[in-house]
Amino acid sequence: MSKLPFVVDAHTHLFNARYVPLQGILESWGIWKIPAKLISKLAYSLTASSTLKERLESFSVTSKKGATEKICNEFAHLVCIEIEHYLLEEGNSDPELAEAYQEQFINSELYSVLKEIHQYYGDSESAQELELDYIKTKWTFKAETQVQDKISGWFSGIHKMIERMLRKSLEFLEDAADKIDFVLNMLRSEVGIFKRLEGYYDNFSERYVFFHYMMDMAYPFDDNPKYDFYDQQLERMTALENFSEGIVLGFSAFDPLRFVSQSSSDRVLRDAIERSLEHGKAGFKFYPPMGYKPADNEANVERVVDYFLDFCVEYSIPVFTHCTPEGFQAYKGSGLNSDPDYWEQALKKNKQRETMRLCFGHAGGGKRKMNGRWVKGWLSDTEDEWNDQNNYARKVVELCRRYEHVYCDLSYLHEIVESKKAQESLAKRLEIELTREATADKPFKLADKIMYGSDWHMVSMVNDIERYFGQIKAIFEMQKMQLFADRFYFKNALKYVDLEAYIARAENVFSQDYIARLKEIRTHLM
C-alpha cells in the first residue's frame, strides 16, 4: 500500500481495561454475570503488566479461521507468563527469597481471581496448582525450564481452566473472536495501545495525528472502572498525549447522568468542564446511548445537558457525538438517543446554538435494523433508500450542509471490509453527496465537512483497521474522488478541532515539542 502524505484519524480510543466498567460491557454483549465478573477481574489483574508487554506487542490475529481458539489460548498463556513473573530467576534457590516471592503471589490480585475462577471452572488439576504446598515447591525449585515448559507442566491446569472459562463464555456470542481480542488488546498499557496504532499508521501515511476520545461509563453500568474518571483518567491520558509529542489530541467525556445523580450545581458543572480543559483536552465526547440525549430529556437531565452545550458554544469547544442507532447501550433501545433529530432540536434552542462546533461520529452509520426493518444508511443505492425517514446518515449530511460548524466522520462502516458490494455502494453514495452543490437553505458543502476516522480499537475494528483503511483509500483514489481527498483525510478534521484555538489553550499544558509539532501542522497543512 502506497503511503499518503498526511492523515488525521479523527476517531480513535487509547484507553485500556482499567478505564471502563469492563464487567458491564461484557454483560451487554450477552456474557452471563458471573463469567463477566471473573473475566473483567482477570483482565484488571493483567492490565499494563511489564511482564506481558513484549508478548502482547508480538501477538496478532491474521486469520478469522480458528481466531477465537487462538485468542483464548493466548489469554491463558498470558496468565501463566504472569505467574512465572513471581518465580525465582534461574539459578537462585535462596529459600528466604523464595518465601517472599510466594507471599507476594498469594497476596496478589491475580492469585485471588484465579482462586475465584477455580470455584466455577476449575478441576482437580487446577486445584492442586493453586494449593499453597504445591506453590511452595515451585517457588523453591531452581527455575531451569522455559515458560512454555512450565505451562505444559507446572501450570497446565490453570491454563486449561482459563481457556475453559473463556470458551464457555463466548460459545454463543456473535463476533466472539473480535470481542475477546478487544479485551486482550485492552490489557496493554496506554503507551502500548498507542504504539500499536502507530504501527498501523506507519504503513499508511508519512505523518499522522490521532483524535482520541475518553468515555465516562461509570454511571450507566452496574460496575465501576478501576481508574476514577476525574482523579486518574484525565491525568493519565494527558501524560499519554504529552508522550505522543503532538500526535495525539485528546477529548474528554461528559456524562450528564453523573452530575444529575449528585444534584450538582452550575458551579460544580463548570468546574468539571474546566478541569478537563485544564488537562489539555481539545473537546468533549457526548455519548447518547449511555442513557441521555442532546435535547428532549427529563427536566433534571435537560438542565445539565443545556449547561454543558451552552458552555461549549460560548467558548467554541468541539463536541463529538456517537451517531448510529446502536453502540454501548445502557439499556435496550437507548442507541436511538443518537438520532440526529435530537441534535437539530439542540441546535435550534437559541441563536447561539447554531454556531455549535459538533461532529457526528460514524456519520450516521451503514446498514442497521430499526423498528423491525433495515435502513441502509451510507450504503443506500437509491434515492428512496437514502430518503428513508429513519436514515441517520441523510439526517447528518443535511445538518452538515445547514450549519457552519457541524461535521461528521466516516468511521466504523465495517460492512465495506467484508463486502465488495458494500464498498461499491459507499463509493457511489459518497460521490453523489460530495458533489451536491450548496443551496440557499443548505449553504455548506459536505465535501468541506466530512472526515476520515476508524473507531479503533473498538470491537469490529481492532483487527481490521488495515483492511478498512485500504478500502477507504481505494474509494478516494477514484478519479472523481481525488478532488476531495485532502479535505477528507486531514483538512476538515483540523478545521473542526479549531487547531489555532486548541494550540492557544494547550501551550501551558504540554511540552514544547508537542506544541511545535502542532504549529508546524498549522503552518504547512491548513
C-alpha positions as CSV (number, residue, x, y, z in Angstrom):
1,M,0.0,0.0,0.0
2,S,1.4,3.4,-1.0
3,K,1.6,5.9,1.8
4,L,-0.4,9.1,2.0
5,P,1.5,12.3,2.9
6,F,-0.7,13.1,6.0
7,V,-3.7,11.6,7.7
8,V,-5.8,12.6,10.7
9,D,-7.7,9.6,12.2
10,A,-10.5,11.7,13.7
11,H,-11.9,8.8,15.8
12,T,-9.7,6.6,18.0
13,H,-9.6,5.2,21.5
14,L,-6.4,4.7,23.5
15,F,-7.7,3.7,26.9
16,N,-7.2,0.3,28.5
17,A,-9.3,-2.1,30.6
18,R,-8.9,0.0,33.7
19,Y,-10.7,3.0,32.2
20,V,-14.0,1.2,31.5
21,P,-16.6,-0.8,33.5
22,L,-15.5,-4.0,31.8
23,Q,-17.9,-6.3,33.5
24,G,-20.9,-4.2,32.4
25,I,-19.6,-4.1,28.8
26,L,-19.2,-7.9,28.8
27,E,-22.7,-8.4,30.2
28,S,-24.1,-6.0,27.5
29,W,-22.6,-8.4,24.9
30,G,-24.6,-11.3,26.4
31,I,-22.0,-12.9,28.7
32,W,-23.6,-14.0,31.9
33,K,-22.9,-12.0,35.1
34,I,-20.5,-14.5,36.9
35,P,-18.1,-15.1,33.9
36,A,-18.3,-11.4,33.0
37,K,-17.2,-10.5,36.5
38,L,-14.4,-13.1,36.5
39,I,-13.1,-12.1,33.1
40,S,-13.1,-8.5,34.0
41,K,-11.3,-9.1,37.3
42,L,-8.7,-11.3,35.4
43,A,-8.2,-8.5,32.8
44,Y,-7.7,-5.9,35.5
45,S,-5.1,-8.0,37.2
46,L,-3.1,-8.3,34.0
47,T,-3.5,-4.9,32.5
48,A,-0.3,-2.9,31.9
49,S,1.9,-5.6,33.3
50,S,5.5,-5.0,32.3
51,T,5.9,-8.8,32.2
52,L,3.4,-9.1,29.4
53,K,4.5,-6.1,27.4
54,E,6.7,-7.9,24.8
55,R,4.3,-10.8,24.4
56,L,1.3,-8.5,23.8
57,E,3.2,-6.4,21.3
58,S,4.1,-9.5,19.2
59,F,0.7,-11.1,19.3
60,S,-1.7,-10.7,16.3
61,V,-4.6,-12.5,14.6
62,T,-4.2,-12.7,10.9
63,S,-7.0,-15.1,10.0
64,K,-10.6,-15.4,11.1
65,K,-10.3,-19.2,11.0
66,G,-9.7,-20.5,14.5
67,A,-9.3,-17.0,15.8
68,T,-11.4,-17.5,18.9
69,E,-9.5,-20.6,20.0
70,K,-6.1,-18.9,19.3
71,I,-7.0,-15.8,21.3
72,C,-8.4,-17.8,24.2
73,N,-5.2,-19.9,24.3
74,E,-3.1,-16.7,24.2
75,F,-5.1,-15.2,27.1
76,A,-4.5,-18.3,29.2
77,H,-0.8,-18.2,28.1
78,L,-0.5,-14.7,29.4
79,V,-1.9,-15.7,32.8
80,C,0.9,-18.3,33.1
81,I,3.6,-15.9,32.0
82,E,2.4,-13.5,34.7
83,I,2.6,-16.3,37.2
84,E,6.1,-17.0,36.0
85,H,6.9,-13.4,37.0
86,Y,6.6,-14.5,40.6
87,L,9.1,-17.4,40.2
88,L,12.7,-17.0,41.2
89,E,15.2,-16.3,38.5
90,E,17.1,-19.2,37.1
91,G,19.9,-20.4,39.4
92,N,18.5,-18.6,42.5
93,S,17.5,-21.1,45.3
94,D,17.6,-18.7,48.3
95,P,14.7,-20.1,50.5
96,E,14.0,-16.7,52.1
97,L,13.7,-15.0,48.8
98,A,11.5,-17.9,47.5
99,E,9.2,-17.4,50.5
100,A,9.0,-13.7,49.8
101,Y,8.1,-14.3,46.2
102,Q,5.5,-16.9,47.3
103,E,4.0,-14.5,49.7
104,Q,3.8,-11.8,47.1
105,F,2.0,-14.1,44.7
106,I,-0.5,-15.3,47.3
107,N,-1.4,-11.7,48.2
108,S,-1.7,-10.7,44.6
109,E,-4.9,-9.7,42.7
110,L,-4.1,-12.4,40.2
111,Y,-4.0,-15.2,42.7
112,S,-7.2,-14.0,44.3
113,V,-9.1,-14.0,41.0
114,L,-7.6,-17.4,40.0
115,K,-9.0,-18.9,43.2
116,E,-12.4,-17.4,42.4
117,I,-12.3,-18.7,38.8
118,H,-11.5,-22.1,40.1
119,Q,-14.7,-22.2,42.1
120,Y,-16.7,-22.2,38.8
121,Y,-14.3,-23.6,36.1
122,G,-11.6,-25.5,38.0
123,D,-10.9,-29.2,38.4
124,S,-8.6,-31.3,40.4
125,E,-5.6,-30.3,38.3
126,S,-6.1,-26.5,38.8
127,A,-7.0,-27.2,42.5
128,Q,-3.6,-28.8,43.0
129,E,-1.7,-26.0,41.3
130,L,-3.4,-23.3,43.5
131,E,-2.6,-25.2,46.7
132,L,0.0,-23.5,48.9
133,D,2.1,-26.6,49.3
134,Y,2.3,-27.0,45.5
135,I,3.2,-23.3,45.0
136,K,5.9,-23.6,47.7
137,T,7.6,-26.5,45.8
138,K,7.7,-24.5,42.6
139,W,8.9,-21.3,44.2
140,T,11.8,-23.1,45.9
141,F,12.6,-25.1,42.8
142,K,15.5,-24.0,40.7
143,A,13.9,-22.4,37.6
144,E,15.7,-24.2,34.7
145,T,12.8,-24.6,32.2
146,Q,11.4,-22.1,29.8
147,V,7.9,-20.7,30.4
148,Q,6.3,-22.9,27.8
149,D,7.5,-26.0,29.7
150,K,6.1,-24.6,32.9
151,I,2.7,-24.0,31.1
152,S,2.6,-27.6,29.8
153,G,3.7,-29.0,33.1
154,W,3.6,-26.8,36.3
155,F,0.6,-24.7,35.4
156,S,-1.3,-26.6,32.7
157,G,-4.3,-27.0,34.9
158,I,-4.6,-23.2,35.3
159,H,-4.0,-22.7,31.6
160,K,-6.8,-25.1,30.8
161,M,-9.1,-23.6,33.4
162,I,-8.8,-20.1,31.8
163,E,-9.4,-21.5,28.3
164,R,-12.4,-23.4,29.6
165,M,-13.9,-20.2,31.2
166,L,-13.4,-18.1,28.0
167,R,-14.7,-20.7,25.6
168,K,-17.8,-21.4,27.6
169,S,-18.5,-17.6,28.0
170,L,-18.0,-17.0,24.2
171,E,-19.7,-20.1,22.9
172,F,-22.9,-18.5,21.6
173,L,-21.6,-14.9,21.1
174,E,-21.7,-13.2,17.7
175,D,-18.2,-11.9,16.6
176,A,-16.7,-13.7,19.6
177,A,-13.1,-13.5,18.3
178,D,-13.3,-9.7,17.8
179,K,-14.8,-9.3,21.3
180,I,-12.3,-11.3,23.2
181,D,-9.5,-9.7,21.2
182,F,-10.8,-6.3,22.1
183,V,-10.4,-7.4,25.8
184,L,-6.9,-8.8,25.1
185,N,-5.8,-5.5,23.4
186,M,-7.1,-3.6,26.4
187,L,-4.5,-5.5,28.6
188,R,-1.8,-3.2,27.2
189,S,-0.6,-0.1,28.8
190,E,-1.8,3.2,27.4
191,V,1.6,3.6,25.7
192,G,1.4,0.1,24.4
193,I,-2.0,0.7,22.8
194,F,-0.8,4.0,21.3
195,K,2.3,2.2,19.8
196,R,0.1,-0.5,18.3
197,L,-2.0,2.2,16.5
198,E,1.2,4.0,15.4
199,G,2.4,0.7,13.9
200,Y,-0.6,0.6,11.6
201,Y,-0.2,4.3,10.5
202,D,3.5,4.0,9.9
203,N,2.4,1.8,7.0
204,F,-0.5,4.1,5.9
205,S,1.0,7.6,6.0
206,E,4.2,9.6,6.2
207,R,2.7,11.7,9.0
208,Y,-0.4,11.4,11.1
209,V,-2.5,12.7,14.0
210,F,-5.0,10.8,16.2
211,F,-8.0,12.3,17.9
212,H,-8.7,10.1,20.8
213,Y,-11.9,10.0,22.9
214,M,-12.3,9.2,26.5
215,M,-15.6,7.6,27.7
216,D,-17.1,8.3,31.1
217,M,-19.1,5.0,31.5
218,A,-19.3,4.7,35.3
219,Y,-22.9,5.6,35.7
220,P,-24.9,3.6,33.1
221,F,-23.5,0.2,34.1
222,D,-23.6,-1.6,37.4
223,D,-19.9,-1.6,37.6
224,N,-17.1,0.9,38.2
225,P,-13.9,1.4,36.2
226,K,-10.6,0.7,38.1
227,Y,-9.5,4.3,37.4
228,D,-11.7,7.2,38.6
229,F,-12.5,9.5,35.7
230,Y,-11.6,12.9,37.1
231,D,-8.9,11.8,39.6
232,Q,-7.0,9.4,37.5
233,Q,-8.1,9.0,33.9
234,L,-7.6,12.7,33.0
235,E,-4.1,12.7,34.4
236,R,-3.0,9.5,32.7
237,M,-4.4,10.5,29.3
238,T,-2.8,13.9,29.5
239,A,0.5,12.1,30.2
240,L,-0.1,9.9,27.1
241,E,-0.8,12.9,24.9
242,N,2.4,14.6,26.1
243,F,4.3,11.4,25.4
244,S,3.0,11.4,21.8
245,E,4.6,14.8,21.1
246,G,1.7,16.2,19.1
247,I,0.5,13.0,17.5
248,V,-2.5,12.6,19.9
249,L,-5.1,15.2,20.5
250,G,-7.4,14.1,23.4
251,F,-11.1,14.7,24.0
252,S,-12.6,14.3,27.5
253,A,-16.1,12.9,28.0
254,F,-19.1,14.4,29.6
255,D,-21.8,12.2,31.1
256,P,-24.8,14.4,32.4
257,L,-26.1,11.4,34.5
258,R,-23.0,11.6,36.7
259,F,-24.0,15.1,37.7
260,V,-27.7,14.5,37.9
261,S,-27.1,11.7,40.4
262,Q,-25.2,14.1,42.5
263,S,-27.7,17.0,42.1
264,S,-24.7,19.1,41.0
265,S,-24.9,22.9,41.0
266,D,-23.9,25.0,38.0
267,R,-20.6,25.8,39.7
268,V,-19.8,22.1,40.0
269,L,-20.7,21.6,36.3
270,R,-18.4,24.4,35.3
271,D,-15.5,23.2,37.5
272,A,-15.8,19.7,35.9
273,I,-15.8,21.1,32.4
274,E,-12.9,23.4,33.1
275,R,-10.9,20.6,34.8
276,S,-10.9,18.7,31.5
277,L,-9.8,21.8,29.5
278,E,-7.1,22.5,32.1
279,H,-5.8,19.0,31.3
280,G,-5.3,20.0,27.7
281,K,-8.4,18.3,26.2
282,A,-9.4,19.5,22.8
283,G,-13.1,19.0,23.4
284,F,-15.7,16.5,24.8
285,K,-17.3,13.3,23.7
286,F,-21.1,13.1,24.3
287,Y,-22.5,9.5,24.1
288,P,-26.3,9.4,24.0
289,P,-26.6,5.5,24.1
290,M,-25.5,5.8,27.7
291,G,-29.0,6.9,28.6
292,Y,-29.4,10.6,27.7
293,K,-30.0,12.9,24.7
294,P,-28.8,16.3,23.5
295,A,-32.4,17.6,23.8
296,D,-35.9,16.4,25.0
297,N,-34.6,14.9,28.3
298,E,-36.4,14.9,31.6
299,A,-36.1,18.3,33.2
300,N,-33.2,17.5,35.6
301,V,-31.1,15.9,32.8
302,E,-32.0,18.7,30.4
303,R,-30.7,21.3,32.8
304,V,-27.3,19.7,32.9
305,V,-27.1,19.0,29.2
306,D,-28.1,22.6,28.4
307,Y,-25.4,24.0,30.7
308,F,-22.8,21.8,29.1
309,L,-23.7,22.6,25.5
310,D,-24.1,26.3,26.2
311,F,-20.6,26.4,27.7
312,C,-19.2,24.6,24.7
313,V,-20.9,27.0,22.4
314,E,-19.8,30.1,24.3
315,Y,-16.1,29.1,24.2
316,S,-16.2,27.3,20.8
317,I,-15.2,24.0,22.4
318,P,-15.7,21.0,20.0
319,V,-18.4,18.4,20.9
320,F,-18.1,14.9,19.4
321,T,-21.1,12.6,19.5
322,H,-21.7,8.9,18.7
323,C,-24.3,8.7,15.8
324,T,-25.6,5.3,14.9
325,P,-28.8,3.6,16.4
326,E,-26.5,1.1,18.2
327,G,-23.3,1.2,20.3
328,F,-22.6,0.7,24.0
329,Q,-26.3,0.8,25.1
330,A,-27.2,1.4,28.7
331,Y,-30.5,-0.4,28.0
332,K,-32.1,-2.0,25.0
333,G,-33.1,0.7,22.5
334,S,-31.0,3.5,24.1
335,G,-29.0,3.7,20.9
336,L,-31.9,5.6,19.4
337,N,-31.0,8.5,21.6
338,S,-28.3,9.3,18.9
339,D,-31.0,10.3,16.4
340,P,-29.7,13.5,14.7
341,D,-33.3,14.9,15.1
342,Y,-32.4,15.4,18.8
343,W,-29.3,17.3,17.8
344,E,-31.4,19.5,15.5
345,Q,-33.5,20.4,18.5
346,A,-30.4,21.3,20.4
347,L,-29.0,23.4,17.6
348,K,-32.3,25.3,17.4
349,K,-32.7,26.1,21.1
350,N,-31.3,29.6,20.7
351,K,-29.4,31.6,18.1
352,Q,-26.0,31.0,19.7
353,R,-26.5,27.2,19.5
354,E,-26.4,27.4,15.7
355,T,-22.7,28.0,16.0
356,M,-22.0,24.8,17.9
357,R,-18.8,23.0,16.9
358,L,-20.2,19.5,16.5
359,C,-19.0,16.3,14.9
360,F,-21.2,13.2,14.3
361,G,-19.1,10.0,14.8
362,H,-19.8,7.4,12.2
363,A,-21.8,10.0,10.1
364,G,-25.0,8.1,10.9
365,G,-23.6,4.6,10.1
366,G,-24.3,2.0,7.5
367,K,-26.9,-0.7,7.3
368,R,-28.9,-1.0,10.5
369,K,-32.2,-2.7,11.6
370,M,-34.6,-0.1,13.0
371,N,-38.2,-0.7,14.1
372,G,-38.1,-4.2,12.6
373,R,-36.8,-3.2,9.1
374,W,-33.4,-2.5,7.5
375,V,-32.3,1.1,6.9
376,K,-29.2,1.2,4.6
377,G,-27.6,4.5,5.7
378,W,-24.4,5.2,3.8
379,L,-24.9,2.0,1.8
380,S,-28.2,3.3,0.2
381,D,-28.2,2.6,-3.5
382,T,-31.4,4.5,-4.4
383,E,-32.8,7.9,-3.5
384,D,-35.8,6.2,-1.9
385,E,-33.4,4.3,0.4
386,W,-31.4,7.5,1.1
387,N,-34.5,9.5,1.9
388,D,-35.9,6.9,4.4
389,Q,-37.3,8.8,7.4
390,N,-35.1,6.8,9.7
391,N,-31.8,7.2,7.8
392,Y,-29.4,8.8,10.3
393,A,-26.8,9.2,7.5
394,R,-29.0,11.5,5.5
395,K,-30.0,13.5,8.5
396,V,-26.3,14.0,9.4
397,V,-25.5,15.2,5.9
398,E,-28.3,17.7,6.0
399,L,-27.2,19.1,9.3
400,C,-23.6,19.4,8.0
401,R,-24.9,21.3,5.0
402,R,-27.1,23.6,7.1
403,Y,-24.8,24.6,10.0
404,E,-21.4,26.2,9.6
405,H,-19.5,24.2,12.2
406,V,-21.3,20.8,12.0
407,Y,-19.0,17.9,10.8
408,C,-19.0,14.2,10.6
409,D,-16.5,11.3,10.5
410,L,-16.8,8.2,8.3
411,S,-15.7,5.6,10.8
412,Y,-16.7,2.0,11.6
413,L,-18.6,1.3,8.4
414,H,-17.3,-2.2,8.8
415,E,-19.6,-3.6,6.1
416,I,-17.1,-2.5,3.4
417,V,-14.4,-4.7,4.9
418,E,-16.4,-7.9,4.2
419,S,-18.4,-6.9,1.1
420,K,-17.3,-5.6,-2.3
421,K,-21.0,-4.6,-2.9
422,A,-21.0,-2.5,0.3
423,Q,-17.8,-0.8,-0.8
424,E,-19.3,0.0,-4.2
425,S,-22.5,1.3,-2.6
426,L,-20.5,3.6,-0.3
427,A,-18.4,4.9,-3.1
428,K,-21.4,5.7,-5.2
429,R,-23.2,7.4,-2.3
430,L,-20.1,9.4,-1.3
431,E,-19.8,10.7,-4.9
432,I,-23.4,11.8,-5.0
433,E,-23.3,13.6,-1.7
434,L,-19.8,15.2,-2.1
435,T,-20.7,16.7,-5.4
436,R,-24.0,18.2,-4.3
437,E,-23.9,22.0,-4.7
438,A,-24.7,24.4,-2.0
439,T,-28.3,25.9,-1.9
440,A,-30.0,28.8,-0.2
441,D,-31.2,26.6,2.7
442,K,-28.1,24.4,2.7
443,P,-25.2,26.8,2.1
444,F,-22.4,24.4,3.0
445,K,-20.9,21.5,1.1
446,L,-20.4,18.1,2.6
447,A,-17.0,18.0,1.0
448,D,-15.9,20.6,3.5
449,K,-17.4,18.7,6.4
450,I,-16.7,15.0,6.2
451,M,-13.5,13.4,7.6
452,Y,-11.8,10.1,7.9
453,G,-12.0,8.1,11.2
454,S,-11.5,4.4,12.1
455,D,-13.0,4.0,15.6
456,W,-10.1,1.8,16.5
457,H,-9.8,-0.1,19.0
458,M,-13.5,-0.9,19.1
459,V,-14.6,-4.5,18.6
460,S,-15.1,-4.8,14.8
461,M,-12.1,-2.6,14.1
462,V,-9.5,-3.9,16.4
463,N,-8.1,-6.4,13.9
464,D,-9.5,-4.9,10.7
465,I,-8.1,-1.3,10.5
466,E,-5.7,-2.2,7.7
467,R,-8.4,-3.5,5.5
468,Y,-10.8,-0.7,6.4
469,F,-8.2,2.0,5.6
470,G,-7.3,0.2,2.4
471,Q,-11.0,0.2,1.3
472,I,-11.4,3.9,2.1
473,K,-8.2,4.7,0.3
474,A,-9.3,2.9,-2.8
475,I,-12.5,4.9,-2.9
476,F,-10.7,8.2,-2.6
477,E,-8.2,7.2,-5.3
478,M,-11.0,7.0,-7.8
479,Q,-10.7,9.8,-10.4
480,K,-13.9,11.7,-9.3
481,M,-13.0,11.4,-5.6
482,Q,-9.4,12.6,-5.7
483,L,-10.5,16.3,-5.6
484,F,-11.9,15.7,-2.1
485,A,-9.1,13.6,-0.6
486,D,-7.0,16.2,1.3
487,R,-10.1,17.7,2.9
488,F,-11.3,14.2,3.8
489,Y,-8.0,13.0,5.2
490,F,-6.9,16.0,7.3
491,K,-8.2,19.5,6.4
492,N,-11.7,19.1,7.6
493,A,-10.6,17.5,10.9
494,L,-8.2,20.3,11.6
495,K,-10.9,22.8,10.9
496,Y,-13.4,21.0,13.2
497,V,-11.0,20.9,16.1
498,D,-10.1,24.6,15.5
499,L,-6.4,23.9,15.7
500,E,-5.3,27.5,16.2
501,A,-7.6,27.9,19.3
502,Y,-6.5,24.5,20.6
503,I,-2.8,25.4,20.4
504,A,-3.5,28.5,22.4
505,R,-5.3,26.5,25.1
506,A,-2.7,23.7,25.2
507,E,0.5,25.8,25.3
508,N,0.5,25.8,29.1
509,V,-0.2,22.1,29.4
510,F,2.1,20.3,27.0
511,S,5.8,20.2,26.2
512,Q,7.5,22.5,23.7
513,D,7.9,19.5,21.3
514,Y,4.1,18.8,21.4
515,I,3.2,22.4,20.7
516,A,5.9,22.8,18.0
517,R,4.6,19.8,16.0
518,L,1.0,21.2,16.0
519,K,2.3,24.6,15.0
520,E,4.2,23.0,12.1
521,I,1.0,21.2,11.0
522,R,-1.0,24.5,11.2
523,T,1.6,26.3,9.1
524,H,2.1,23.8,6.3
525,L,-1.2,21.9,6.1
526,M,-4.1,24.2,6.9
